[in-house]
Amino acid sequence: MDVTANRREYLRVVGPFDGRRVGALEIPVRIYDLSEGGCFIHAMHEQQPGIRFPLEIDLPYDGWVRVKAETIYRKPEFGYAVRFTEITDEAGARLRRCLELLQGRAPYDP
């Protein structure tokens, strides 16, 4: 699939949003360009493309959702983009509802 085409497939909200990369340790992350299909994670550590991991996102007005994400590209010393590879129907509906509420509003900054 062409990544450029995929970027235009979903409504995106700039953010920022709080998140957590879930693994042996929970690592707090800052999320930008959130869509139903993925997001950009601001991080200083290196992340190679193709890595899959659980990601939790704190949706404004709706609380935390968990997705499975896969790194698709990185910007050294800035962060990396991910696509969501697994998301429950409930989490997908909550994410979609949040994005629709935030569309056209100023960035949410808790």
C-alpha positions in Angstrom: 0.0 0.0 0.0 1.2 3.5 -0.8 1.9 5.3 2.5 1.1 8.7 0.9 -2.3 7.5 -0.2 -2.9 6.0 3.3 -2.2 9.4 4.9 -5.1 10.9 3.1 -7.5 8.0 3.9 -8.3 9.1 7.4 -9.3 12.3 9.2 -6.4 13.5 11.3 -6.3 15.6 14.4 -3.0 17.3 15.3 -3.0 16.8 19.0 -1.0 16.5 21.2 -2.4 13.5 23.1 -1.0 11.6 26.0 -0.1 8.0 25.4 1.9 5.0 26.7 3.9 2.5 24.9 3.2 -0.8 26.7 5.8 -3.4 27.3 8.0 -4.6 30.1 7.8 -1.0 31.2 5.1 1.6 30.4 6.8 4.4 28.6 4.9 7.7 28.4 4.8 9.2 24.9 3.3 12.3 23.2 1.1 11.6 20.2 0.4 13.8 17.2 -1.5 13.5 13.9 -3.9 11.0 15.4 -6.2 9.2 12.9 -8.2 6.0 12.8 -5.3 4.4 11.0 -2.3 5.6 13.0 -0.4 8.5 14.5 3.0 10.1 15.0 4.8 9.5 18.3 7.3 12.1 19.5 10.2 10.2 21.1 13.9 10.7 21.5 14.8 7.0 21.4 15.4 5.2 18.1 12.6 3.0 16.7 13.1 0.8 13.7 10.4 0.3 11.1 8.5 -2.9 11.4 8.4 -3.1 15.2 5.0 -4.0 16.6 3.9 -3.0 20.1 0.8 -2.2 22.2 0.0 1.5 22.5 -2.5 3.2 24.8 -3.9 6.6 23.9 -5.7 9.0 26.3 -8.7 10.3 24.2 -10.0 13.6 25.3 -13.5 13.3 26.8 -13.4 9.5 26.5 -10.4 8.0 28.3 -7.8 5.4 27.4 -8.0 3.1 24.4 -5.5 0.3 23.5 -4.3 -0.5 20.0 -1.6 -2.6 18.5 0.8 -0.4 16.4 3.6 -1.0 13.9 6.3 1.5 13.1 6.2 2.5 9.5 9.0 5.1 9.4 11.1 7.2 11.7 12.5 10.7 11.9 15.8 10.4 13.9 15.8 12.5 17.1 12.2 13.4 16.6 10.0 10.4 16.6 8.3 7.8 14.5 5.0 7.1 12.7 2.9 4.1 13.3 -0.1 2.4 11.8 -2.6 0.6 13.9 -2.6 -3.1 13.1 -5.2 -4.2 15.6 -8.0 -2.3 17.2 -11.2 -3.6 18.8 -14.6 -2.4 17.4 -15.3 -0.6 20.7 -11.9 1.2 20.7 -12.3 2.1 17.0 -15.7 3.6 17.6 -14.4 5.6 20.5 -11.4 6.8 18.5 -13.7 7.8 15.6 -16.1 9.7 17.9 -13.2 11.6 19.5 -11.7 12.6 16.1 -15.1 13.8 14.9 -15.5 15.9 18.1 -12.1 17.4 17.7 -12.1 18.1 14.0 -11.7 21.8 13.3 -11.0 22.7 17.0 -7.8 24.1 18.3 -5.2 21.5 19.5 -6.2 19.8 22.8 -3.6 20.5 25.5 -4.5 18.9 28.9 
